[in-house]
């Protein structure tokens, strides 16, 4: 069962930020696609199966940014 979730991330301001977040989140098992948008402050994660929010939060933290929740 595939999953697509958009999260709100603070601290991203440029393309480099987007690449850093995308790289860390892409490394999570099961992730098939990541789209980070610094202007909107979001990261959309497509995965083969639902991920735990804590996994995504840890990857975003590793990139140096803060996941503050899921976007509506």
HTML snippet that shows the backbone in 3Dmol.js (N, CA, C, O; Angstrom):
<script src="https://3Dmol.org/build/3Dmol-min.js"></script>
<div id="view" style="width:600px;height:400px;position:relative"></div>
<script>
const pdb = `
ATOM      1  N   UNK A   1       0.840  -1.169   0.000  1.00  0.00           N
ATOM      2  CA  UNK A   1       0.000   0.000   0.000  1.00  0.00           C
ATOM      3  C   UNK A   1       0.892   1.240   0.000  1.00  0.00           C
ATOM      4  O   UNK A   1       1.584   1.499   0.984  1.00  0.00           O
ATOM      5  N   UNK A   2       0.884   1.997  -1.072  1.00  0.00           N
ATOM      6  CA  UNK A   2       1.735   3.181  -1.164  1.00  0.00           C
ATOM      7  C   UNK A   2       1.135   4.322  -0.339  1.00  0.00           C
ATOM      8  O   UNK A   2      -0.047   4.318   0.003  1.00  0.00           O
ATOM      9  N   UNK A   3       1.981   5.282  -0.038  1.00  0.00           N
ATOM     10  CA  UNK A   3       1.585   6.394   0.817  1.00  0.00           C
ATOM     11  C   UNK A   3       2.212   7.682   0.312  1.00  0.00           C
ATOM     12  O   UNK A   3       3.354   7.686  -0.146  1.00  0.00           O
ATOM     13  N   UNK A   4       1.464   8.777   0.396  1.00  0.00           N
ATOM     14  CA  UNK A   4       1.988  10.104   0.088  1.00  0.00           C
ATOM     15  C   UNK A   4       1.567  11.036   1.204  1.00  0.00           C
ATOM     16  O   UNK A   4       0.377  11.199   1.475  1.00  0.00           O
ATOM     17  N   UNK A   5       2.554  11.650   1.855  1.00  0.00           N
ATOM     18  CA  UNK A   5       2.282  12.558   2.965  1.00  0.00           C
ATOM     19  C   UNK A   5       3.115  13.821   2.778  1.00  0.00           C
ATOM     20  O   UNK A   5       4.291  13.758   2.417  1.00  0.00           O
ATOM     21  N   UNK A   6       2.490  14.962   3.029  1.00  0.00           N
ATOM     22  CA  UNK A   6       3.199  16.240   2.972  1.00  0.00           C
ATOM     23  C   UNK A   6       3.377  16.747   4.399  1.00  0.00           C
ATOM     24  O   UNK A   6       2.429  16.811   5.182  1.00  0.00           O
ATOM     25  N   UNK A   7       4.620  17.103   4.709  1.00  0.00           N
ATOM     26  CA  UNK A   7       4.976  17.605   6.032  1.00  0.00           C
ATOM     27  C   UNK A   7       5.369  19.072   5.939  1.00  0.00           C
ATOM     28  O   UNK A   7       5.838  19.531   4.897  1.00  0.00           O
ATOM     29  N   UNK A   8       5.178  19.805   7.028  1.00  0.00           N
ATOM     30  CA  UNK A   8       5.634  21.185   7.135  1.00  0.00           C
ATOM     31  C   UNK A   8       7.018  21.168   7.770  1.00  0.00           C
ATOM     32  O   UNK A   8       7.234  20.552   8.814  1.00  0.00           O
ATOM     33  N   UNK A   9       7.955  21.862   7.114  1.00  0.00           N
ATOM     34  CA  UNK A   9       9.340  21.911   7.583  1.00  0.00           C
ATOM     35  C   UNK A   9       9.766  23.369   7.690  1.00  0.00           C
ATOM     36  O   UNK A   9       9.552  24.146   6.760  1.00  0.00           O
ATOM     37  N   UNK A  10      10.366  23.745   8.810  1.00  0.00           N
ATOM     38  CA  UNK A  10      10.844  25.117   8.969  1.00  0.00           C
ATOM     39  C   UNK A  10      12.348  25.177   8.752  1.00  0.00           C
ATOM     40  O   UNK A  10      13.068  24.204   8.978  1.00  0.00           O
ATOM     41  N   UNK A  11      12.805  26.345   8.308  1.00  0.00           N
ATOM     42  CA  UNK A  11      14.229  26.592   8.156  1.00  0.00           C
ATOM     43  C   UNK A  11      14.753  26.504   6.741  1.00  0.00           C
ATOM     44  O   UNK A  11      15.856  26.981   6.471  1.00  0.00           O
ATOM     45  N   UNK A  12      14.000  25.910   5.824  1.00  0.00           N
ATOM     46  CA  UNK A  12      14.468  25.817   4.432  1.00  0.00           C
ATOM     47  C   UNK A  12      14.281  27.173   3.747  1.00  0.00           C
ATOM     48  O   UNK A  12      13.238  27.813   3.887  1.00  0.00           O
ATOM     49  N   UNK A  13      15.314  27.602   3.000  1.00  0.00           N
ATOM     50  CA  UNK A  13      15.198  28.897   2.331  1.00  0.00           C
ATOM     51  C   UNK A  13      15.718  28.906   0.895  1.00  0.00           C
ATOM     52  O   UNK A  13      15.615  29.921   0.206  1.00  0.00           O
ATOM     53  N   UNK A  14      16.279  27.774   0.434  1.00  0.00           N
ATOM     54  CA  UNK A  14      16.878  27.779  -0.900  1.00  0.00           C
ATOM     55  C   UNK A  14      16.933  26.365  -1.483  1.00  0.00           C
ATOM     56  O   UNK A  14      16.522  25.396  -0.845  1.00  0.00           O
ATOM     57  N   UNK A  15      17.439  26.274  -2.682  1.00  0.00           N
ATOM     58  CA  UNK A  15      17.571  24.988  -3.351  1.00  0.00           C
ATOM     59  C   UNK A  15      18.505  24.037  -2.618  1.00  0.00           C
ATOM     60  O   UNK A  15      18.273  22.829  -2.595  1.00  0.00           O
ATOM     61  N   UNK A  16      19.557  24.579  -2.021  1.00  0.00           N
ATOM     62  CA  UNK A  16      20.476  23.740  -1.255  1.00  0.00           C
ATOM     63  C   UNK A  16      19.738  23.090  -0.080  1.00  0.00           C
ATOM     64  O   UNK A  16      19.942  21.912   0.214  1.00  0.00           O
ATOM     65  N   UNK A  17      18.889  23.860   0.580  1.00  0.00           N
ATOM     66  CA  UNK A  17      18.089  23.339   1.692  1.00  0.00           C
ATOM     67  C   UNK A  17      17.202  22.194   1.202  1.00  0.00           C
ATOM     68  O   UNK A  17      17.120  21.144   1.839  1.00  0.00           O
ATOM     69  N   UNK A  18      16.546  22.406   0.071  1.00  0.00           N
ATOM     70  CA  UNK A  18      15.667  21.386  -0.498  1.00  0.00           C
ATOM     71  C   UNK A  18      16.444  20.101  -0.777  1.00  0.00           C
ATOM     72  O   UNK A  18      15.970  19.004  -0.479  1.00  0.00           O
ATOM     73  N   UNK A  19      17.637  20.244  -1.351  1.00  0.00           N
ATOM     74  CA  UNK A  19      18.453  19.065  -1.665  1.00  0.00           C
ATOM     75  C   UNK A  19      18.897  18.332  -0.406  1.00  0.00           C
ATOM     76  O   UNK A  19      18.913  17.101  -0.377  1.00  0.00           O
ATOM     77  N   UNK A  20      19.252  19.073   0.623  1.00  0.00           N
ATOM     78  CA  UNK A  20      19.684  18.453   1.884  1.00  0.00           C
ATOM     79  C   UNK A  20      18.562  17.626   2.500  1.00  0.00           C
ATOM     80  O   UNK A  20      18.775  16.483   2.905  1.00  0.00           O
ATOM     81  N   UNK A  21      17.371  18.206   2.567  1.00  0.00           N
ATOM     82  CA  UNK A  21      16.224  17.499   3.138  1.00  0.00           C
ATOM     83  C   UNK A  21      15.866  16.301   2.259  1.00  0.00           C
ATOM     84  O   UNK A  21      15.652  15.201   2.767  1.00  0.00           O
ATOM     85  N   UNK A  22      15.801  16.510   0.954  1.00  0.00           N
ATOM     86  CA  UNK A  22      15.443  15.422   0.035  1.00  0.00           C
ATOM     87  C   UNK A  22      16.418  14.262   0.144  1.00  0.00           C
ATOM     88  O   UNK A  22      16.006  13.102   0.139  1.00  0.00           O
ATOM     89  N   UNK A  23      17.701  14.562   0.243  1.00  0.00           N
ATOM     90  CA  UNK A  23      18.726  13.528   0.339  1.00  0.00           C
ATOM     91  C   UNK A  23      18.548  12.677   1.589  1.00  0.00           C
ATOM     92  O   UNK A  23      18.592  11.449   1.517  1.00  0.00           O
ATOM     93  N   UNK A  24      18.348  13.319   2.729  1.00  0.00           N
ATOM     94  CA  UNK A  24      18.195  12.580   3.990  1.00  0.00           C
ATOM     95  C   UNK A  24      16.908  11.750   4.000  1.00  0.00           C
ATOM     96  O   UNK A  24      16.922  10.592   4.416  1.00  0.00           O
ATOM     97  N   UNK A  25      15.812  12.331   3.550  1.00  0.00           N
ATOM     98  CA  UNK A  25      14.528  11.617   3.577  1.00  0.00           C
ATOM     99  C   UNK A  25      14.535  10.486   2.546  1.00  0.00           C
ATOM    100  O   UNK A  25      13.957   9.427   2.789  1.00  0.00           O
ATOM    101  N   UNK A  26      15.178  10.699   1.407  1.00  0.00           N
ATOM    102  CA  UNK A  26      15.252   9.662   0.363  1.00  0.00           C
ATOM    103  C   UNK A  26      15.970   8.409   0.846  1.00  0.00           C
ATOM    104  O   UNK A  26      15.734   7.317   0.329  1.00  0.00           O
ATOM    105  N   UNK A  27      16.843   8.564   1.830  1.00  0.00           N
ATOM    106  CA  UNK A  27      17.609   7.429   2.348  1.00  0.00           C
ATOM    107  C   UNK A  27      16.780   6.503   3.238  1.00  0.00           C
ATOM    108  O   UNK A  27      17.226   5.405   3.570  1.00  0.00           O
ATOM    109  N   UNK A  28      15.581   6.934   3.624  1.00  0.00           N
ATOM    110  CA  UNK A  28      14.735   6.084   4.463  1.00  0.00           C
ATOM    111  C   UNK A  28      14.238   4.881   3.669  1.00  0.00           C
ATOM    112  O   UNK A  28      13.905   5.010   2.491  1.00  0.00           O
ATOM    113  N   UNK A  29      14.188   3.716   4.304  1.00  0.00           N
ATOM    114  CA  UNK A  29      13.711   2.513   3.613  1.00  0.00           C
ATOM    115  C   UNK A  29      12.270   2.682   3.116  1.00  0.00           C
ATOM    116  O   UNK A  29      11.391   3.115   3.862  1.00  0.00           O
ATOM    117  N   UNK A  30      12.049   2.337   1.857  1.00  0.00           N
ATOM    118  CA  UNK A  30      10.706   2.378   1.290  1.00  0.00           C
ATOM    119  C   UNK A  30      10.331   3.674   0.598  1.00  0.00           C
ATOM    120  O   UNK A  30       9.311   3.738  -0.088  1.00  0.00           O
ATOM    121  N   UNK A  31      11.152   4.718   0.774  1.00  0.00           N
ATOM    122  CA  UNK A  31      10.841   6.001   0.138  1.00  0.00           C
ATOM    123  C   UNK A  31      11.112   5.896  -1.359  1.00  0.00           C
ATOM    124  O   UNK A  31      12.185   5.461  -1.776  1.00  0.00           O
ATOM    125  N   UNK A  32      10.129   6.298  -2.162  1.00  0.00           N
ATOM    126  CA  UNK A  32      10.256   6.220  -3.616  1.00  0.00           C
ATOM    127  C   UNK A  32      10.457   7.573  -4.279  1.00  0.00           C
ATOM    128  O   UNK A  32      11.005   7.654  -5.379  1.00  0.00           O
ATOM    129  N   UNK A  33      10.014   8.637  -3.611  1.00  0.00           N
ATOM    130  CA  UNK A  33      10.171   9.979  -4.179  1.00  0.00           C
ATOM    131  C   UNK A  33      10.018  11.013  -3.069  1.00  0.00           C
ATOM    132  O   UNK A  33       9.228  10.830  -2.143  1.00  0.00           O
ATOM    133  N   UNK A  34      10.784  12.104  -3.170  1.00  0.00           N
ATOM    134  CA  UNK A  34      10.703  13.199  -2.205  1.00  0.00           C
ATOM    135  C   UNK A  34      10.691  14.509  -2.977  1.00  0.00           C
ATOM    136  O   UNK A  34      11.487  14.705  -3.894  1.00  0.00           O
ATOM    137  N   UNK A  35       9.790  15.401  -2.603  1.00  0.00           N
ATOM    138  CA  UNK A  35       9.734  16.725  -3.214  1.00  0.00           C
ATOM    139  C   UNK A  35       9.730  17.766  -2.103  1.00  0.00           C
ATOM    140  O   UNK A  35       8.722  17.950  -1.422  1.00  0.00           O
ATOM    141  N   UNK A  36      10.861  18.446  -1.923  1.00  0.00           N
ATOM    142  CA  UNK A  36      10.965  19.509  -0.927  1.00  0.00           C
ATOM    143  C   UNK A  36      10.733  20.847  -1.612  1.00  0.00           C
ATOM    144  O   UNK A  36      11.218  21.075  -2.721  1.00  0.00           O
ATOM    145  N   UNK A  37       9.994  21.731  -0.953  1.00  0.00           N
ATOM    146  CA  UNK A  37       9.676  23.050  -1.503  1.00  0.00           C
ATOM    147  C   UNK A  37       9.977  24.093  -0.432  1.00  0.00           C
ATOM    148  O   UNK A  37       9.196  24.279   0.501  1.00  0.00           O
ATOM    149  N   UNK A  38      11.120  24.775  -0.574  1.00  0.00           N
ATOM    150  CA  UNK A  38      11.548  25.746   0.427  1.00  0.00           C
ATOM    151  C   UNK A  38      10.566  26.907   0.528  1.00  0.00           C
ATOM    152  O   UNK A  38      10.272  27.378   1.627  1.00  0.00           O
ATOM    153  N   UNK A  39      10.065  27.364  -0.597  1.00  0.00           N
ATOM    154  CA  UNK A  39       9.147  28.510  -0.609  1.00  0.00           C
ATOM    155  C   UNK A  39       7.870  28.202   0.170  1.00  0.00           C
ATOM    156  O   UNK A  39       7.382  29.042   0.925  1.00  0.00           O
ATOM    157  N   UNK A  40       7.334  27.005  -0.012  1.00  0.00           N
ATOM    158  CA  UNK A  40       6.107  26.597   0.687  1.00  0.00           C
ATOM    159  C   UNK A  40       6.394  26.059   2.084  1.00  0.00           C
ATOM    160  O   UNK A  40       5.490  25.980   2.916  1.00  0.00           O
ATOM    161  N   UNK A  41       7.651  25.688   2.347  1.00  0.00           N
ATOM    162  CA  UNK A  41       8.007  25.114   3.636  1.00  0.00           C
ATOM    163  C   UNK A  41       7.456  23.708   3.823  1.00  0.00           C
ATOM    164  O   UNK A  41       7.031  23.325   4.914  1.00  0.00           O
ATOM    165  N   UNK A  42       7.474  22.942   2.721  1.00  0.00           N
ATOM    166  CA  UNK A  42       6.928  21.585   2.783  1.00  0.00           C
ATOM    167  C   UNK A  42       7.881  20.565   2.182  1.00  0.00           C
ATOM    168  O   UNK A  42       8.772  20.895   1.399  1.00  0.00           O
ATOM    169  N   UNK A  43       7.666  19.318   2.572  1.00  0.00           N
ATOM    170  CA  UNK A  43       8.339  18.192   1.935  1.00  0.00           C
ATOM    171  C   UNK A  43       7.280  17.106   1.766  1.00  0.00           C
ATOM    172  O   UNK A  43       6.629  16.696   2.727  1.00  0.00           O
ATOM    173  N   UNK A  44       7.123  16.653   0.525  1.00  0.00           N
ATOM    174  CA  UNK A  44       6.157  15.607   0.212  1.00  0.00           C
ATOM    175  C   UNK A  44       6.914  14.314   0.009  1.00  0.00           C
ATOM    176  O   UNK A  44       7.860  14.249  -0.776  1.00  0.00           O
ATOM    177  N   UNK A  45       6.488  13.282   0.724  1.00  0.00           N
ATOM    178  CA  UNK A  45       7.181  12.001   0.726  1.00  0.00           C
ATOM    179  C   UNK A  45       6.263  10.922   0.157  1.00  0.00           C
ATOM    180  O   UNK A  45       5.169  10.687   0.670  1.00  0.00           O
ATOM    181  N   UNK A  46       6.721  10.275  -0.901  1.00  0.00           N
ATOM    182  CA  UNK A  46       6.023   9.132  -1.488  1.00  0.00           C
ATOM    183  C   UNK A  46       6.789   7.888  -1.041  1.00  0.00           C
ATOM    184  O   UNK A  46       8.013   7.828  -1.152  1.00  0.00           O
ATOM    185  N   UNK A  47       6.059   6.905  -0.537  1.00  0.00           N
ATOM    186  CA  UNK A  47       6.721   5.685  -0.069  1.00  0.00           C
ATOM    187  C   UNK A  47       5.894   4.452  -0.412  1.00  0.00           C
ATOM    188  O   UNK A  47       4.686   4.530  -0.639  1.00  0.00           O
ATOM    189  N   UNK A  48       6.572   3.326  -0.444  1.00  0.00           N
ATOM    190  CA  UNK A  48       5.925   2.053  -0.772  1.00  0.00           C
ATOM    191  C   UNK A  48       4.923   1.653   0.300  1.00  0.00           C
ATOM    192  O   UNK A  48       3.931   0.988   0.002  1.00  0.00           O
ATOM    193  N   UNK A  49       5.167   2.046   1.532  1.00  0.00           N
ATOM    194  CA  UNK A  49       4.275   1.772   2.654  1.00  0.00           C
ATOM    195  C   UNK A  49       4.326   2.987   3.582  1.00  0.00           C
ATOM    196  O   UNK A  49       5.300   3.739   3.551  1.00  0.00           O
ATOM    197  N   UNK A  50       3.310   3.188   4.396  1.00  0.00           N
ATOM    198  CA  UNK A  50       3.329   4.342   5.313  1.00  0.00           C
ATOM    199  C   UNK A  50       4.575   4.335   6.205  1.00  0.00           C
ATOM    200  O   UNK A  50       5.003   3.289   6.695  1.00  0.00           O
ATOM    201  N   UNK A  51       5.136   5.511   6.399  1.00  0.00           N
ATOM    202  CA  UNK A  51       6.299   5.684   7.265  1.00  0.00           C
ATOM    203  C   UNK A  51       5.851   6.215   8.621  1.00  0.00           C
ATOM    204  O   UNK A  51       4.795   6.835   8.741  1.00  0.00           O
ATOM    205  N   UNK A  52       6.649   5.970   9.614  1.00  0.00           N
ATOM    206  CA  UNK A  52       6.414   6.578  10.926  1.00  0.00           C
ATOM    207  C   UNK A  52       6.868   8.040  10.839  1.00  0.00           C
ATOM    208  O   UNK A  52       7.926   8.334  10.281  1.00  0.00           O
ATOM    209  N   UNK A  53       6.063   8.951  11.391  1.00  0.00           N
ATOM    210  CA  UNK A  53       6.447  10.360  11.388  1.00  0.00           C
ATOM    211  C   UNK A  53       7.806  10.554  12.052  1.00  0.00           C
ATOM    212  O   UNK A  53       8.578  11.423  11.647  1.00  0.00           O
ATOM    213  N   UNK A  54       8.100   9.749  13.066  1.00  0.00           N
ATOM    214  CA  UNK A  54       9.369   9.888  13.785  1.00  0.00           C
ATOM    215  C   UNK A  54      10.567   9.619  12.870  1.00  0.00           C
ATOM    216  O   UNK A  54      11.621  10.234  13.034  1.00  0.00           O
ATOM    217  N   UNK A  55      10.411   8.705  11.910  1.00  0.00           N
ATOM    218  CA  UNK A  55      11.494   8.415  10.962  1.00  0.00           C
ATOM    219  C   UNK A  55      11.765   9.634  10.084  1.00  0.00           C
ATOM    220  O   UNK A  55      12.915  10.018   9.867  1.00  0.00           O
ATOM    221  N   UNK A  56      10.690  10.233   9.586  1.00  0.00           N
ATOM    222  CA  UNK A  56      10.824  11.401   8.715  1.00  0.00           C
ATOM    223  C   UNK A  56      11.378  12.573   9.512  1.00  0.00           C
ATOM    224  O   UNK A  56      12.241  13.305   9.027  1.00  0.00           O
ATOM    225  N   UNK A  57      10.882  12.752  10.737  1.00  0.00           N
ATOM    226  CA  UNK A  57      11.366  13.836  11.599  1.00  0.00           C
ATOM    227  C   UNK A  57      12.872  13.696  11.841  1.00  0.00           C
ATOM    228  O   UNK A  57      13.598  14.688  11.779  1.00  0.00           O
ATOM    229  N   UNK A  58      13.343  12.489  12.112  1.00  0.00           N
ATOM    230  CA  UNK A  58      14.764  12.260  12.357  1.00  0.00           C
ATOM    231  C   UNK A  58      15.597  12.585  11.124  1.00  0.00           C
ATOM    232  O   UNK A  58      16.684  13.149  11.246  1.00  0.00           O
ATOM    233  N   UNK A  59      15.103  12.238   9.939  1.00  0.00           N
ATOM    234  CA  UNK A  59      15.832  12.528   8.701  1.00  0.00           C
ATOM    235  C   UNK A  59      15.893  14.037   8.445  1.00  0.00           C
ATOM    236  O   UNK A  59      16.930  14.563   8.043  1.00  0.00           O
ATOM    237  N   UNK A  60      14.782  14.721   8.680  1.00  0.00           N
ATOM    238  CA  UNK A  60      14.753  16.182   8.500  1.00  0.00           C
ATOM    239  C   UNK A  60      15.682  16.840   9.523  1.00  0.00           C
ATOM    240  O   UNK A  60      16.407  17.776   9.185  1.00  0.00           O
ATOM    241  N   UNK A  61      15.667  16.363  10.760  1.00  0.00           N
ATOM    242  CA  UNK A  61      16.575  16.880  11.792  1.00  0.00           C
ATOM    243  C   UNK A  61      18.030  16.686  11.381  1.00  0.00           C
ATOM    244  O   UNK A  61      18.854  17.582  11.563  1.00  0.00           O
ATOM    245  N   UNK A  62      18.343  15.522  10.829  1.00  0.00           N
ATOM    246  CA  UNK A  62      19.707  15.216  10.384  1.00  0.00           C
ATOM    247  C   UNK A  62      20.167  16.202   9.312  1.00  0.00           C
ATOM    248  O   UNK A  62      21.348  16.542   9.234  1.00  0.00           O
ATOM    249  N   UNK A  63      19.230  16.655   8.492  1.00  0.00           N
ATOM    250  CA  UNK A  63      19.544  17.632   7.443  1.00  0.00           C
ATOM    251  C   UNK A  63      19.708  19.043   8.015  1.00  0.00           C
ATOM    252  O   UNK A  63      20.186  19.944   7.326  1.00  0.00           O
ATOM    253  N   UNK A  64      19.312  19.229   9.270  1.00  0.00           N
ATOM    254  CA  UNK A  64      19.487  20.527   9.918  1.00  0.00           C
ATOM    255  C   UNK A  64      18.242  21.395   9.937  1.00  0.00           C
ATOM    256  O   UNK A  64      18.333  22.607  10.130  1.00  0.00           O
ATOM    257  N   UNK A  65      17.076  20.786   9.737  1.00  0.00           N
ATOM    258  CA  UNK A  65      15.822  21.536   9.696  1.00  0.00           C
ATOM    259  C   UNK A  65      14.839  20.911  10.668  1.00  0.00           C
ATOM    260  O   UNK A  65      15.136  19.890  11.288  1.00  0.00           O
ATOM    261  N   UNK A  66      13.666  21.523  10.802  1.00  0.00           N
ATOM    262  CA  UNK A  66      12.706  21.024  11.784  1.00  0.00           C
ATOM    263  C   UNK A  66      11.378  20.676  11.139  1.00  0.00           C
ATOM    264  O   UNK A  66      10.752  21.516  10.493  1.00  0.00           O
ATOM    265  N   UNK A  67      10.954  19.440  11.315  1.00  0.00           N
ATOM    266  CA  UNK A  67       9.637  19.012  10.873  1.00  0.00           C
ATOM    267  C   UNK A  67       8.664  19.419  11.970  1.00  0.00           C
ATOM    268  O   UNK A  67       8.811  19.005  13.120  1.00  0.00           O
ATOM    269  N   UNK A  68       7.666  20.233  11.615  1.00  0.00           N
ATOM    270  CA  UNK A  68       6.749  20.739  12.645  1.00  0.00           C
ATOM    271  C   UNK A  68       5.374  20.087  12.574  1.00  0.00           C
ATOM    272  O   UNK A  68       4.535  20.336  13.439  1.00  0.00           O
ATOM    273  N   UNK A  69       5.127  19.267  11.574  1.00  0.00           N
ATOM    274  CA  UNK A  69       3.853  18.569  11.503  1.00  0.00           C
ATOM    275  C   UNK A  69       3.486  18.194  10.077  1.00  0.00           C
ATOM    276  O   UNK A  69       4.253  18.409   9.138  1.00  0.00           O
ATOM    277  N   UNK A  70       2.315  17.640   9.943  1.00  0.00           N
ATOM    278  CA  UNK A  70       1.795  17.297   8.627  1.00  0.00           C
ATOM    279  C   UNK A  70       1.028  18.481   8.072  1.00  0.00           C
ATOM    280  O   UNK A  70       0.347  19.192   8.811  1.00  0.00           O
ATOM    281  N   UNK A  71       1.140  18.689   6.783  1.00  0.00           N
ATOM    282  CA  UNK A  71       0.370  19.769   6.133  1.00  0.00           C
ATOM    283  C   UNK A  71      -1.039  19.293   5.885  1.00  0.00           C
ATOM    284  O   UNK A  71      -1.284  18.100   5.711  1.00  0.00           O
ATOM    285  N   UNK A  72      -1.953  20.220   5.868  1.00  0.00           N
ATOM    286  CA  UNK A  72      -3.353  19.871   5.601  1.00  0.00           C
ATOM    287  C   UNK A  72      -3.576  19.625   4.127  1.00  0.00           C
ATOM    288  O   UNK A  72      -4.695  19.319   3.715  1.00  0.00           O
TER     289      UNK A  72
END
`;
const viewer = $3Dmol.createViewer("view");
viewer.addModel(pdb, "pdb");
viewer.setStyle({}, {cartoon: {color: "spectrum"}});
viewer.zoomTo();
viewer.render();
</script>
